[in-house]
Amino acid sequence: MDLIAALDRELQQLDERSLRRRRRIADTPCAPQVQVDGRPMLAFCSNDYLGLAAHPRVVEALREGAILYGAGSGASHLISGHTRAHALLEDRLAEFLAPHLDAVRALYFCTGYMANMAVLTALLVQGGDLFSEELNHASLIDGARLSRARVAVYPHGDIEALEKLLAASSAATKVVATDSVFSMDADLAPLPALLALCEKYGAWLVVDDAHGFGVLGEHGRGSLEHFGLRSPHLVYMGTLGKAAGVGGAFVAAHATVIEWLVQRARPYIYTTAAPPALAHALMASLDIISGAEGAERRAHLRTLIGQLQDSLHLQKWEHMRSESAIQPIIIGANERAMQAATALYEGGLWIPAIRPPTVPPGTARLRVTLSAAHTTENITQLVTALNALETTLEDNV
Ligand SMILES: *Cc1c(COP(=O)(O)O)cnc(C)c1O
């Protein structure tokens, strides 16, 4: 079979460049202590930033949701799959984001990937100019590709370059799309400056807050709360499979924007509604995020981030310090990053090596993510291992 042989050759090339990815099988719930491929491991790789993925109240709500609504929704939202659970969740999310968005309404999606595709394709269904930040998540990039817009990519964090592009645009619809916390570098987009530009030039600002929602802001409302923003130009996307611990995502914006998505966003319309039990479980997550326990979890997470930043002493590798739960450590070459991840794994620490094309060539890295479910002892173990490993690997060159 020539077709199979051709793919096999391509796969072989991935091996040669240390780019082949493999999936490890977890036998236990998402938590710091996990059983992976039959081995107990201490994990620093999930996006379960508040430790809600296996929280008893959330799990119990999921069970309750299944009893109330069954397992599947049976159809898309516009046919018959839109249940009371979905509707209640959307109301709760809108209420939660109300301090930051005028006339706010929220729309629940099966995934953040689909929500980003939906927003960009629907806002730009009649064409227009889309200004996309260089380090945006793949789902925004794919949404841009699928939209009818003319797409301009602006350099990372470069407000001046963006302003030139906006000033030169005569499109009726202008959209600026950005991650709030960049998933691989973990820095924050300059949202106040971006919003000011969008207001000046009559553009929408689409904010992907996958890593901010639940984590940033005093009440966990995410990057808009962190920066104290409110504007009718904002279209906010938050994911619910990361800090919220369950799955899916939502878009919150002016009610008219949301109604437009319901009418025109193909990734919303042409897919089966997520199981209603997920929406039911997410209401328990939201109770936790917005209540006293959420505040405690965020405070603990901040303590752990501070502990890591104070005790990690790297010489050659670069720790990118972030206010978020993501703490990348840039190593450089793919092979060296793989060696580091493998050595850590052998020592019982599960930290993924991120390589191109997810990050630029020459910036392969360990992507450490912290969770409120970690303990200070967990961080001590991590820091000790990383400080020692850098010495071992880099002195043996
Ligand atoms: C995870 C992620 C998404 C996709 O969300 P899913 O719900 O996992 O599909 C979108 N944007 C960013 C920045 C992400 O990190």
The ligand as an SDF file (V2000), in Angstrom:
LIG
                    3D

 15 15  0  0  0  0  0  0  0  0999 V2000
   -7.9840   25.0920   25.6040 C   0  0  0  0  0  0  0  0  0  0  0  0
   -8.0940   26.3330   24.8060 C   0  0  0  0  0  0  0  0  0  0  0  0
   -9.1170   26.5150   23.8780 C   0  0  0  0  0  0  0  0  0  0  0  0
  -10.0640   25.4160   23.5040 C   0  0  0  0  0  0  0  0  0  0  0  0
  -10.9700   25.1260   24.4990 O   0  0  0  0  0  0  0  0  0  0  0  0
  -11.5900   23.6550   24.5760 P   0  0  0  0  0  0  0  0  0  0  0  0
  -12.7910   23.8130   25.4070 O   0  0  0  0  0  0  0  0  0  0  0  0
  -10.5330   22.7910   25.1760 O   0  0  0  0  0  0  0  0  0  0  0  0
  -11.9070   23.2540   23.1600 O   0  0  0  0  0  0  0  0  0  0  0  0
   -9.2350   27.7390   23.2610 C   0  0  0  0  0  0  0  0  0  0  0  0
   -8.3500   28.7290   23.4960 N   0  0  0  0  0  0  0  0  0  0  0  0
   -7.3250   28.5750   24.3620 C   0  0  0  0  0  0  0  0  0  0  0  0
   -6.3880   29.7100   24.5840 C   0  0  0  0  0  0  0  0  0  0  0  0
   -7.1560   27.3730   25.0300 C   0  0  0  0  0  0  0  0  0  0  0  0
   -6.1350   27.2030   25.8560 O   0  0  0  0  0  0  0  0  0  0  0  0
  1  2  1  0
  2  3  1  0
  2 14  2  0
  3  4  1  0
  3 10  2  0
  4  5  1  0
  5  6  1  0
  6  7  2  0
  6  8  1  0
  6  9  1  0
 10 11  1  0
 11 12  2  0
 12 13  1  0
 12 14  1  0
 14 15  1  0
M  END
$$$$
